[in-house]
């Protein structure tokens, strides 16, 4: 299973097992001073420290992304009534969040470009964009025959 799909408990177990390996390495170094090449041990310990540091940094980044996505979902759920009175599905919320992040990255995109990036039909993508425009999240501008969307400021 890819690392980003594993649970946080599994990731913590991996980090703990690396810490255990590091402590065992230190114990072995003390026991077998003359037999154990200290340069190798230092190199292994340095690599393990580097791996642990990177794992912790990635864990922090993932937590930040999770918080950001949860915030987006909560924000959309507040605005999700969109005249129908029923809340939006999680899929709709995810797609809208993806549209928002793509527009943050590219600033201005046409529905055809967004539909290709999201691997959605152009019609379905237009429905999301029109809905988000009605909600006040996006602003659409027409240039010749193409309509471009961008995030509203403020």
PALUMFI-596223 format. One record per residue: residue in three letters; residue number from 1; x, z, y of N, C-alpha, C in turn. Coordinates in pm, whole numbers, plus 50000, padded with zeros to 5 digits. Layout:
N
<node residuo="ALA" num="NUM" n_east="X" n_up="Z" n_north="Y" ca_east="X" ca_up="Z" ca_north="Y" c_east="X" c_up="Z" c_north="Y"/>
...
# end
This chain:
154
<node residuo="UNK" num="1" n_east="50085" n_up="50000" n_north="49882" ca_east="50000" ca_up="50000" ca_north="50000" c_east="50089" c_up="50000" c_north="50123"/>
<node residuo="UNK" num="2" n_east="50058" n_up="49914" n_north="50222" ca_east="50140" ca_up="49912" ca_north="50344" c_east="50138" c_up="50046" c_north="50415"/>
<node residuo="UNK" num="3" n_east="50246" n_up="50076" n_north="50486" ca_east="50260" ca_up="50205" ca_north="50551" c_east="50154" c_up="50237" c_north="50652"/>
<node residuo="UNK" num="4" n_east="50105" n_up="50135" n_north="50725" ca_east="50007" ca_up="50162" ca_north="50830" c_east="49870" c_up="50193" c_north="50773"/>
<node residuo="UNK" num="5" n_east="49845" n_up="50165" n_north="50644" ca_east="49716" ca_up="50195" ca_north="50584" c_east="49715" c_up="50329" c_north="50511"/>
<node residuo="UNK" num="6" n_east="49832" n_up="50390" n_north="50494" ca_east="49838" ca_up="50518" ca_north="50424" c_east="49787" c_up="50629" c_north="50513"/>
<node residuo="UNK" num="7" n_east="49740" n_up="50735" n_north="50448" ca_east="49688" ca_up="50849" ca_north="50524" c_east="49803" c_up="50928" c_north="50585"/>
<node residuo="UNK" num="8" n_east="49770" n_up="51008" n_north="50684" ca_east="49873" ca_up="51088" ca_north="50750" c_east="49931" c_up="51193" c_north="50654"/>
<node residuo="UNK" num="9" n_east="49851" n_up="51240" n_north="50556" ca_east="49903" ca_up="51335" ca_north="50457" c_east="50014" c_up="51272" c_north="50373"/>
<node residuo="UNK" num="10" n_east="49994" n_up="51145" n_north="50333" ca_east="50097" ca_up="51075" ca_north="50256" c_east="50224" c_up="51057" c_north="50338"/>
<node residuo="UNK" num="11" n_east="50206" n_up="51026" n_north="50467" ca_east="50323" ca_up="51008" ca_north="50554" c_east="50398" c_up="51140" c_north="50571"/>
<node residuo="UNK" num="12" n_east="50324" n_up="51250" n_north="50586" ca_east="50388" ca_up="51381" ca_north="50598" c_east="50465" c_up="51416" c_north="50471"/>
<node residuo="UNK" num="13" n_east="50408" n_up="51381" n_north="50355" ca_east="50477" ca_up="51406" ca_north="50228" c_east="50609" c_up="51328" c_north="50224"/>
<node residuo="UNK" num="14" n_east="50606" n_up="51203" n_north="50271" ca_east="50728" ca_up="51123" ca_north="50274" c_east="50834" c_up="51186" c_north="50364"/>
<node residuo="UNK" num="15" n_east="50792" n_up="51232" n_north="50480" ca_east="50886" ca_up="51296" ca_north="50572" c_east="50941" c_up="51424" c_north="50510"/>
<node residuo="UNK" num="16" n_east="50854" n_up="51502" n_north="50448" ca_east="50899" ca_up="51625" ca_north="50383" c_east="50997" c_up="51596" c_north="50269"/>
<node residuo="UNK" num="17" n_east="50971" n_up="51490" n_north="50192" ca_east="51063" ca_up="51457" ca_north="50082" c_east="51199" c_up="51414" c_north="50137"/>
<node residuo="UNK" num="18" n_east="51201" n_up="51345" n_north="50252" ca_east="51328" ca_up="51310" ca_north="50314" c_east="51403" c_up="51435" c_north="50360"/>
<node residuo="UNK" num="19" n_east="51330" n_up="51531" n_north="50413" ca_east="51393" ca_up="51657" ca_north="50455" c_east="51450" c_up="51732" c_north="50336"/>
<node residuo="UNK" num="20" n_east="51378" n_up="51730" n_north="50223" ca_east="51426" ca_up="51796" ca_north="50102" c_east="51553" c_up="51727" c_north="50053"/>
<node residuo="UNK" num="21" n_east="51554" n_up="51594" n_north="50054" ca_east="51673" ca_up="51519" ca_north="50014" c_east="51793" c_up="51554" c_north="50101"/>
<node residuo="UNK" num="22" n_east="51767" n_up="51568" n_north="50230" ca_east="51875" ca_up="51601" ca_north="50323" c_east="51931" c_up="51740" c_north="50292"/>
<node residuo="UNK" num="23" n_east="51844" n_up="51836" n_north="50267" ca_east="51892" ca_up="51972" ca_north="50236" c_east="51968" c_up="51974" c_north="50103"/>
<node residuo="UNK" num="24" n_east="51921" n_up="51895" n_north="50004" ca_east="51993" ca_up="51889" ca_north="49876" c_east="52130" c_up="51826" c_north="49895"/>
<node residuo="UNK" num="25" n_east="52138" n_up="51727" n_north="49980" ca_east="52267" ca_up="51665" ca_north="50008" c_east="52364" c_up="51765" c_north="50068"/>
<node residuo="UNK" num="26" n_east="52315" n_up="51846" n_north="50161" ca_east="52400" ca_up="51949" ca_north="50220" c_east="52443" c_up="52052" c_north="50117"/>
<node residuo="UNK" num="27" n_east="52354" n_up="52091" n_north="50027" ca_east="52388" ca_up="52186" ca_north="49921" c_east="52495" c_up="52130" c_north="49829"/>
<node residuo="UNK" num="28" n_east="52479" n_up="52003" n_north="49793" ca_east="52576" ca_up="51939" ca_north="49705" c_east="52713" c_up="51929" c_north="49773"/>
<node residuo="UNK" num="29" n_east="52712" n_up="51903" n_north="49901" ca_east="52837" ca_up="51892" ca_north="49974" c_east="52912" c_up="52025" c_north="49971"/>
<node residuo="UNK" num="30" n_east="52839" n_up="52135" n_north="49986" ca_east="52902" ca_up="52267" ca_north="49983" c_east="52956" c_up="52297" c_north="49843"/>
<node residuo="UNK" num="31" n_east="52880" n_up="52263" n_north="49738" ca_east="52920" ca_up="52292" ca_north="49600" c_east="53043" c_up="52210" c_north="49559"/>
<node residuo="UNK" num="32" n_east="53040" n_up="52084" n_north="49590" ca_east="53144" ca_up="51994" ca_north="49542" c_east="53231" c_up="51944" c_north="49657"/>
<node residuo="UNK" num="33" n_east="53286" n_up="52034" n_north="49732" ca_east="53366" ca_up="52000" ca_north="49850" c_east="53473" c_up="51895" c_north="49820"/>
<node residuo="UNK" num="34" n_east="53552" n_up="51921" n_north="49717" ca_east="53665" ca_up="51832" ca_north="49691" c_east="53622" c_up="51701" c_north="49623"/>
<node residuo="UNK" num="35" n_east="53517" n_up="51705" n_north="49541" ca_east="53474" ca_up="51585" ca_north="49470" c_east="53391" c_up="51491" c_north="49556"/>
<node residuo="UNK" num="36" n_east="53323" n_up="51546" n_north="49651" ca_east="53230" ca_up="51467" ca_north="49730" c_east="53300" c_up="51409" c_north="49852"/>
<node residuo="UNK" num="37" n_east="53291" n_up="51283" n_north="49869" ca_east="53352" ca_up="51217" ca_north="49984" c_east="53273" c_up="51256" c_north="50109"/>
<node residuo="UNK" num="38" n_east="53335" n_up="51330" n_north="50198" ca_east="53263" ca_up="51381" ca_north="50315" c_east="53221" c_up="51270" c_north="50410"/>
<node residuo="UNK" num="39" n_east="53298" n_up="51162" n_north="50415" ca_east="53257" ca_up="51051" ca_north="50502" c_east="53129" c_up="50986" c_north="50453"/>
<node residuo="UNK" num="40" n_east="53118" n_up="50972" n_north="50320" ca_east="52995" ca_up="50916" ca_north="50264" c_east="52877" c_up="51008" c_north="50293"/>
<node residuo="UNK" num="41" n_east="52899" n_up="51137" n_north="50275" ca_east="52793" ca_up="51234" ca_north="50298" c_east="52751" c_up="51233" c_north="50445"/>
<node residuo="UNK" num="42" n_east="52847" n_up="51224" n_north="50535" ca_east="52813" ca_up="51217" ca_north="50677" c_east="52734" c_up="51091" c_north="50709"/>
<node residuo="UNK" num="43" n_east="52777" n_up="50980" n_north="50648" ca_east="52708" ca_up="50853" ca_north="50672" c_east="52565" c_up="50859" c_north="50620"/>
<node residuo="UNK" num="44" n_east="52548" n_up="50913" n_north="50497" ca_east="52413" ca_up="50925" ca_north="50439" c_east="52327" c_up="51016" c_north="50525"/>
<node residuo="UNK" num="45" n_east="52382" n_up="51128" n_north="50567" ca_east="52307" ca_up="51222" ca_north="50650" c_east="52267" c_up="51158" c_north="50783"/>
<node residuo="UNK" num="46" n_east="52359" n_up="51081" n_north="50841" ca_east="52329" ca_up="51013" ca_north="50967" c_east="52217" c_up="50911" c_north="50948"/>
<node residuo="UNK" num="47" n_east="52222" n_up="50837" n_north="50837" ca_east="52116" ca_up="50739" ca_north="50809" c_east="51982" c_up="50808" c_north="50787"/>
<node residuo="UNK" num="48" n_east="51984" n_up="50919" n_north="50716" ca_east="51860" ca_up="50993" ca_north="50692" c_east="51803" c_up="51048" c_north="50823"/>
<node residuo="UNK" num="49" n_east="51890" n_up="51099" n_north="50909" ca_east="51845" ca_up="51147" ca_north="51040" c_east="51783" c_up="51033" c_north="51120"/>
<node residuo="UNK" num="50" n_east="51846" n_up="50916" n_north="51115" ca_east="51795" ca_up="50799" ca_north="51185" c_east="51658" c_up="50759" c_north="51132"/>
<node residuo="UNK" num="51" n_east="51642" n_up="50760" n_north="51000" ca_east="51514" ca_up="50726" ca_north="50939" c_east="51407" c_up="50828" c_north="50980"/>
<node residuo="UNK" num="52" n_east="51440" n_up="50955" n_north="50974" ca_east="51344" ca_up="51059" ca_north="51014" c_east="51304" c_up="51044" c_north="51160"/>
<node residuo="UNK" num="53" n_east="51401" n_up="51015" n_north="51245" ca_east="51373" ca_up="50998" ca_north="51387" c_east="51277" c_up="50879" c_north="51408"/>
<node residuo="UNK" num="54" n_east="51306" n_up="50768" n_north="51341" ca_east="51221" ca_up="50650" ca_north="51354" c_east="51080" c_up="50675" c_north="51301"/>
<node residuo="UNK" num="55" n_east="51071" n_up="50746" n_north="51188" ca_east="50939" ca_up="50778" ca_north="51133" c_east="50858" c_up="50863" c_north="51230"/>
<node residuo="UNK" num="56" n_east="50922" n_up="50961" n_north="51291" ca_east="50851" ca_up="51047" ca_north="51386" c_east="50808" c_up="50969" c_north="51510"/>
<node residuo="UNK" num="57" n_east="50895" n_up="50880" n_north="51558" ca_east="50860" ca_up="50797" ca_north="51673" c_east="50742" c_up="50706" c_north="51642"/>
<node residuo="UNK" num="58" n_east="50743" n_up="50645" n_north="51523" ca_east="50633" ca_up="50558" ca_north="51483" c_east="50504" c_up="50637" c_north="51469"/>
<node residuo="UNK" num="59" n_east="50516" n_up="50758" n_north="51416" ca_east="50398" ca_up="50845" ca_north="51401" c_east="50337" c_up="50875" c_north="51538"/>
<node residuo="UNK" num="60" n_east="50423" n_up="50903" n_north="51637" ca_east="50375" ca_up="50929" ca_north="51774" c_east="50305" c_up="50806" c_north="51831"/>
<node residuo="UNK" num="61" n_east="50365" n_up="50689" n_north="51810" ca_east="50305" ca_up="50565" ca_north="51861" c_east="50170" c_up="50539" c_north="51796"/>
<node residuo="UNK" num="62" n_east="50162" n_up="50561" n_north="51664" ca_east="50035" ca_up="50540" ca_north="51594" c_east="49928" c_up="50636" c_north="51645"/>
<node residuo="UNK" num="63" n_east="49965" n_up="50760" n_north="51669" ca_east="49868" ca_up="50856" ca_north="51722" c_east="49818" c_up="50812" c_north="51859"/>
<node residuo="UNK" num="64" n_east="49909" n_up="50761" n_north="51942" ca_east="49870" ca_up="50710" ca_north="52073" c_east="49773" c_up="50594" c_north="52064"/>
<node residuo="UNK" num="65" n_east="49801" n_up="50502" n_north="51972" ca_east="49713" ca_up="50386" ca_north="51952" c_east="49577" c_up="50432" c_north="51900"/>
<node residuo="UNK" num="66" n_east="49578" n_up="50528" n_north="51806" ca_east="49452" ca_up="50579" ca_north="51753" c_east="49369" c_up="50642" c_north="51864"/>
<node residuo="UNK" num="67" n_east="49434" n_up="50725" n_north="51948" ca_east="49361" ca_up="50789" ca_north="52059" c_east="49304" c_up="50685" c_north="52154"/>
<node residuo="UNK" num="68" n_east="49383" n_up="50581" n_north="52182" ca_east="49339" ca_up="50474" ca_north="52272" c_east="49218" c_up="50401" c_north="52215"/>
<node residuo="UNK" num="69" n_east="49223" n_up="50369" n_north="52087" ca_east="49112" ca_up="50298" ca_north="52023" c_east="48988" c_up="50386" c_north="52016"/>
<node residuo="UNK" num="70" n_east="49006" n_up="50513" n_north="51985" ca_east="48892" ca_up="50605" ca_north="51980" c_east="48829" c_up="50615" c_north="52119"/>
<node residuo="UNK" num="71" n_east="48913" n_up="50622" n_north="52222" ca_east="48862" ca_up="50627" ca_north="52358" c_east="48782" c_up="50500" c_north="52389"/>
<node residuo="UNK" num="72" n_east="48833" n_up="50383" n_north="52349" ca_east="48762" ca_up="50257" ca_north="52372" c_east="48628" c_up="50256" c_north="52300"/>
<node residuo="UNK" num="73" n_east="48628" n_up="50304" n_north="52176" ca_east="48504" ca_up="50304" ca_north="52099" c_east="48402" c_up="50397" c_north="52162"/>
<node residuo="UNK" num="74" n_east="48445" n_up="50515" n_north="52205" ca_east="48354" ca_up="50608" ca_north="52270" c_east="48300" c_up="50549" c_north="52400"/>
<node residuo="UNK" num="75" n_east="48388" n_up="50484" n_north="52475" ca_east="48348" ca_up="50421" ca_north="52601" c_east="48243" c_up="50312" c_north="52576"/>
<node residuo="UNK" num="76" n_east="48265" n_up="50230" n_north="52473" ca_east="48170" ca_up="50125" ca_north="52442" c_east="48038" c_up="50182" c_north="52387"/>
<node residuo="UNK" num="77" n_east="48046" n_up="50291" n_north="52312" ca_east="47924" ca_up="50349" ca_north="52259" c_east="47836" c_up="50403" c_north="52372"/>
<node residuo="UNK" num="78" n_east="47899" n_up="50452" n_north="52478" ca_east="47822" ca_up="50499" ca_north="52593" c_east="47747" c_up="50384" c_north="52659"/>
<node residuo="UNK" num="79" n_east="47813" n_up="50267" n_north="52661" ca_east="47755" ca_up="50150" ca_north="52727" c_east="47684" c_up="50058" c_north="52629"/>
<node residuo="UNK" num="80" n_east="47670" n_up="50098" n_north="52503" ca_east="47626" ca_up="50006" ca_north="52399" c_east="47476" c_up="49982" c_north="52392"/>
<node residuo="UNK" num="81" n_east="47400" n_up="50044" n_north="52475" ca_east="47256" ca_up="50023" ca_north="52463" c_east="47219" c_up="49878" c_north="52495"/>
<node residuo="UNK" num="82" n_east="47285" n_up="49816" n_north="52588" ca_east="47269" ca_up="49675" ca_north="52625" c_east="47125" c_up="49624" c_north="52616"/>
<node residuo="UNK" num="83" n_east="47031" n_up="49704" n_north="52661" ca_east="46892" ca_up="49661" ca_north="52670" c_east="46814" c_up="49674" c_north="52540"/>
<node residuo="UNK" num="84" n_east="46877" n_up="49688" n_north="52427" ca_east="46807" ca_up="49693" ca_north="52299" c_east="46770" c_up="49835" c_north="52259"/>
<node residuo="UNK" num="85" n_east="46845" n_up="49932" n_north="52307" ca_east="46817" ca_up="50070" ca_north="52275" c_east="46881" c_up="50119" c_north="52146"/>
<node residuo="UNK" num="86" n_east="46946" n_up="50031" n_north="52071" ca_east="47012" ca_up="50078" ca_north="51949" c_east="47164" c_up="50065" c_north="51965"/>
<node residuo="UNK" num="87" n_east="47238" n_up="50157" n_north="51905" ca_east="47385" ca_up="50154" ca_north="51920" c_east="47446" c_up="50034" c_north="51847"/>
<node residuo="UNK" num="88" n_east="47563" n_up="49994" n_north="51894" ca_east="47633" ca_up="49880" ca_north="51835" c_east="47702" c_up="49922" c_north="51706"/>
<node residuo="UNK" num="89" n_east="47728" n_up="49824" n_north="51620" ca_east="47798" ca_up="49852" ca_north="51495" c_east="47946" c_up="49872" c_north="51522"/>
<node residuo="UNK" num="90" n_east="48015" n_up="49929" n_north="51425" ca_east="48159" ca_up="49950" ca_north="51438" c_east="48232" c_up="49817" c_north="51450"/>
<node residuo="UNK" num="91" n_east="48185" n_up="49715" n_north="51378" ca_east="48248" ca_up="49583" ca_north="51385" c_east="48239" c_up="49528" c_north="51527"/>
<node residuo="UNK" num="92" n_east="48124" n_up="49539" n_north="51587" ca_east="48106" ca_up="49492" ca_north="51724" c_east="48199" c_up="49566" c_north="51818"/>
<node residuo="UNK" num="93" n_east="48207" n_up="49698" n_north="51801" ca_east="48295" ca_up="49777" ca_north="51886" c_east="48441" c_up="49737" c_north="51868"/>
<node residuo="UNK" num="94" n_east="48482" n_up="49710" n_north="51744" ca_east="48620" ca_up="49669" ca_north="51718" c_east="48650" c_up="49534" c_north="51781"/>
<node residuo="UNK" num="95" n_east="48557" n_up="49439" n_north="51766" ca_east="48579" ca_up="49306" ca_north="51822" c_east="48586" c_up="49314" c_north="51975"/>
<node residuo="UNK" num="96" n_east="48498" n_up="49392" n_north="52034" ca_east="48501" ca_up="49407" ca_north="52180" c_east="48631" c_up="49473" c_north="52226"/>
<node residuo="UNK" num="97" n_east="48678" n_up="49569" n_north="52149" ca_east="48804" ca_up="49633" ca_north="52181" c_east="48920" c_up="49534" c_north="52170"/>
<node residuo="UNK" num="98" n_east="48916" n_up="49448" n_north="52069" ca_east="49019" ca_up="49346" ca_north="52054" c_east="49014" c_up="49245" c_north="52168"/>
<node residuo="UNK" num="99" n_east="48895" n_up="49207" n_north="52209" ca_east="48880" ca_up="49115" ca_north="52323" c_east="48941" c_up="49179" c_north="52447"/>
<node residuo="UNK" num="100" n_east="48909" n_up="49306" n_north="52467" ca_east="48960" ca_up="49376" ca_north="52584" c_east="49113" c_up="49382" c_north="52583"/>
<node residuo="UNK" num="101" n_east="49172" n_up="49413" n_north="52468" ca_east="49318" ca_up="49422" ca_north="52462" c_east="49383" c_up="49285" c_north="52479"/>
<node residuo="UNK" num="102" n_east="49321" n_up="49178" n_north="52426" ca_east="49375" ca_up="49043" ca_north="52446" c_east="49369" c_up="49003" c_north="52593"/>
<node residuo="UNK" num="103" n_east="49261" n_up="49039" n_north="52660" ca_east="49249" ca_up="49006" ca_north="52803" c_east="49345" c_up="49089" c_north="52887"/>
<node residuo="UNK" num="104" n_east="49374" n_up="49212" n_north="52844" ca_east="49475" ca_up="49292" ca_north="52914" c_east="49612" c_up="49225" c_north="52903"/>
<node residuo="UNK" num="105" n_east="49637" n_up="49168" n_north="52785" ca_east="49766" ca_up="49105" ca_north="52761" c_east="49780" c_up="48971" c_north="52832"/>
<node residuo="UNK" num="106" n_east="49675" n_up="48888" n_north="52826" ca_east="49682" ca_up="48751" ca_north="52879" c_east="49615" c_up="48733" c_north="53015"/>
<node residuo="UNK" num="107" n_east="49548" n_up="48835" n_north="53063" ca_east="49478" ca_up="48837" ca_north="53191" c_east="49354" c_up="48749" c_north="53196"/>
<node residuo="UNK" num="108" n_east="49366" n_up="48619" n_north="53166" ca_east="49253" ca_up="48527" ca_north="53177" c_east="49255" c_up="48433" c_north="53058"/>
<node residuo="UNK" num="109" n_east="49140" n_up="48426" n_north="52987" ca_east="49131" ca_up="48338" ca_north="52871" c_east="48995" c_up="48272" c_north="52864"/>
<node residuo="UNK" num="110" n_east="48992" n_up="48154" n_north="52806" ca_east="48866" ca_up="48084" ca_north="52780" c_east="48811" c_up="48131" c_north="52646"/>
<node residuo="UNK" num="111" n_east="48682" n_up="48110" n_north="52626" ca_east="48620" ca_up="48154" ca_north="52501" c_east="48678" c_up="48081" c_north="52381"/>
<node residuo="UNK" num="112" n_east="48718" n_up="47956" n_north="52398" ca_east="48778" ca_up="47882" ca_north="52286" c_east="48910" c_up="47947" c_north="52243"/>
<node residuo="UNK" num="113" n_east="48990" n_up="47987" n_north="52342" ca_east="49118" ca_up="48053" ca_north="52311" c_east="49095" c_up="48186" c_north="52241"/>
<node residuo="UNK" num="114" n_east="49001" n_up="48264" n_north="52293" ca_east="48970" ca_up="48394" ca_north="52232" c_east="48916" c_up="48377" c_north="52090"/>
<node residuo="UNK" num="115" n_east="48831" n_up="48277" n_north="52069" ca_east="48773" ca_up="48257" ca_north="51936" c_east="48882" c_up="48221" c_north="51834"/>
<node residuo="UNK" num="116" n_east="48982" n_up="48143" n_north="51878" ca_east="49093" ca_up="48111" ca_north="51787" c_east="49178" c_up="48233" c_north="51757"/>
<node residuo="UNK" num="117" n_east="49205" n_up="48314" n_north="51860" ca_east="49287" ca_up="48434" ca_north="51841" c_east="49218" c_up="48536" c_north="51751"/>
<node residuo="UNK" num="118" n_east="49086" n_up="48548" n_north="51765" ca_east="49010" ca_up="48646" ca_north="51687" c_east="48961" c_up="48592" c_north="51554"/>
<node residuo="UNK" num="119" n_east="48978" n_up="48461" n_north="51534" ca_east="48928" ca_up="48394" ca_north="51414" c_east="48777" c_up="48413" c_north="51399"/>
<node residuo="UNK" num="120" n_east="48709" n_up="48390" n_north="51511" ca_east="48563" ca_up="48393" ca_north="51515" c_east="48513" c_up="48255" c_north="51553"/>
<node residuo="UNK" num="121" n_east="48387" n_up="48229" n_north="51527" ca_east="48332" ca_up="48103" ca_north="51576" c_east="48321" c_up="48111" c_north="51728"/>
<node residuo="UNK" num="122" n_east="48325" n_up="47997" n_north="51793" ca_east="48318" ca_up="47994" ca_north="51938" c_east="48185" c_up="48050" c_north="51986"/>
<node residuo="UNK" num="123" n_east="48078" n_up="48020" n_north="51912" ca_east="47945" ca_up="48069" ca_north="51949" c_east="47939" c_up="48221" c_north="51944"/>
<node residuo="UNK" num="124" n_east="47990" n_up="48279" n_north="51835" ca_east="47987" ca_up="48425" ca_north="51821" c_east="48074" c_up="48490" c_north="51927"/>
<node residuo="UNK" num="125" n_east="48188" n_up="48429" n_north="51954" ca_east="48277" ca_up="48482" ca_north="52057" c_east="48208" c_up="48479" c_north="52194"/>
<node residuo="UNK" num="126" n_east="48137" n_up="48369" n_north="52222" ca_east="48063" ca_up="48358" ca_north="52348" c_east="47957" c_up="48468" c_north="52359"/>
<node residuo="UNK" num="127" n_east="47892" n_up="48499" n_north="52247" ca_east="47791" ca_up="48605" ca_north="52250" c_east="47853" c_up="48739" c_north="52289"/>
<node residuo="UNK" num="128" n_east="47969" n_up="48771" n_north="52231" ca_east="48039" ca_up="48894" ca_north="52267" c_east="48078" c_up="48892" c_north="52416"/>
<node residuo="UNK" num="129" n_east="48130" n_up="48779" n_north="52462" ca_east="48177" ca_up="48770" ca_north="52600" c_east="48061" c_up="48784" c_north="52699"/>
<node residuo="UNK" num="130" n_east="47950" n_up="48718" n_north="52670" ca_east="47832" ca_up="48727" ca_north="52758" c_east="47780" c_up="48870" c_north="52762"/>
<node residuo="UNK" num="131" n_east="47776" n_up="48934" n_north="52644" ca_east="47731" ca_up="49073" ca_north="52637" c_east="47822" c_up="49165" c_north="52718"/>
<node residuo="UNK" num="132" n_east="47954" n_up="49145" n_north="52704" ca_east="48049" ca_up="49228" ca_north="52779" c_east="48041" c_up="49199" c_north="52929"/>
<node residuo="UNK" num="133" n_east="48008" n_up="49076" n_north="52964" ca_east="47991" ca_up="49041" ca_north="53105" c_east="47868" c_up="49111" c_north="53163"/>
<node residuo="UNK" num="134" n_east="47761" n_up="49115" n_north="53084" ca_east="47640" ca_up="49186" ca_north="53128" c_east="47664" c_up="49336" c_north="53142"/>
<node residuo="UNK" num="135" n_east="47750" n_up="49390" n_north="53055" ca_east="47782" ca_up="49533" ca_north="53060" c_east="47873" c_up="49568" c_north="53177"/>
<node residuo="UNK" num="136" n_east="47931" n_up="49466" n_north="53239" ca_east="48017" ca_up="49488" ca_north="53354" c_east="48164" c_up="49508" c_north="53320"/>
<node residuo="UNK" num="137" n_east="48202" n_up="49479" n_north="53196" ca_east="48340" ca_up="49495" ca_north="53153" c_east="48423" c_up="49373" c_north="53193"/>
<node residuo="UNK" num="138" n_east="48361" n_up="49254" n_north="53183" ca_east="48431" ca_up="49129" ca_north="53210" c_east="48372" c_up="49057" c_north="53331"/>
<node residuo="UNK" num="139" n_east="48452" n_up="48968" n_north="53384" ca_east="48406" ca_up="48880" ca_north="53491" c_east="48436" c_up="48737" c_north="53447"/>
<node residuo="UNK" num="140" n_east="48336" n_up="48651" n_north="53450" ca_east="48355" ca_up="48513" ca_north="53410" c_east="48361" c_up="48421" c_north="53530"/>
<node residuo="UNK" num="141" n_east="48454" n_up="48327" n_north="53526" ca_east="48464" ca_up="48226" ca_north="53632" c_east="48469" c_up="48090" c_north="53566"/>
<node residuo="UNK" num="142" n_east="48392" n_up="47997" n_north="53621" ca_east="48384" ca_up="47862" ca_north="53566" c_east="48475" c_up="47770" c_north="53645"/>
<node residuo="UNK" num="143" n_east="48560" n_up="47700" n_north="53573" ca_east="48648" ca_up="47599" ca_north="53633" c_east="48617" c_up="47469" c_north="53560"/>
<node residuo="UNK" num="144" n_east="48562" n_up="47373" n_north="53636" ca_east="48512" ca_up="47247" ca_north="53578" c_east="48412" c_up="47281" c_north="53469"/>
<node residuo="UNK" num="145" n_east="48443" n_up="47250" n_north="53344" ca_east="48346" ca_up="47279" ca_north="53237" c_east="48383" c_up="47401" c_north="53155"/>
<node residuo="UNK" num="146" n_east="48498" n_up="47459" n_north="53181" ca_east="48543" ca_up="47575" ca_north="53104" c_east="48513" c_up="47705" c_north="53177"/>
<node residuo="UNK" num="147" n_east="48472" n_up="47804" n_north="53100" ca_east="48449" ca_up="47935" ca_north="53158" c_east="48561" c_up="48028" c_north="53112"/>
<node residuo="UNK" num="148" n_east="48627" n_up="48088" n_north="53209" ca_east="48738" ca_up="48180" ca_north="53183" c_east="48690" c_up="48322" c_north="53206"/>
<node residuo="UNK" num="149" n_east="48738" n_up="48413" n_north="53124" ca_east="48700" ca_up="48554" ca_north="53135" c_east="48822" c_up="48638" c_north="53166"/>
<node residuo="UNK" num="150" n_east="48798" n_up="48741" n_north="53247" ca_east="48904" ca_up="48838" ca_north="53278" c_east="48838" c_up="48975" c_north="53292"/>
<node residuo="UNK" num="151" n_east="48918" n_up="49079" n_north="53280" ca_east="48866" ca_up="49215" ca_north="53294" c_east="48832" c_up="49244" c_north="53439"/>
<node residuo="UNK" num="152" n_east="48723" n_up="49316" n_north="53456" ca_east="48688" ca_up="49357" ca_north="53593" c_east="48782" c_up="49467" c_north="53638"/>
<node residuo="UNK" num="153" n_east="48817" n_up="49464" n_north="53762" ca_east="48904" ca_up="49567" ca_north="53818" c_east="48820" c_up="49689" c_north="53852"/>
<node residuo="UNK" num="154" n_east="48878" n_up="49806" n_north="53818" ca_east="48812" ca_up="49931" ca_north="53855" c_east="48719" c_up="49978" c_north="53756"/>
# end
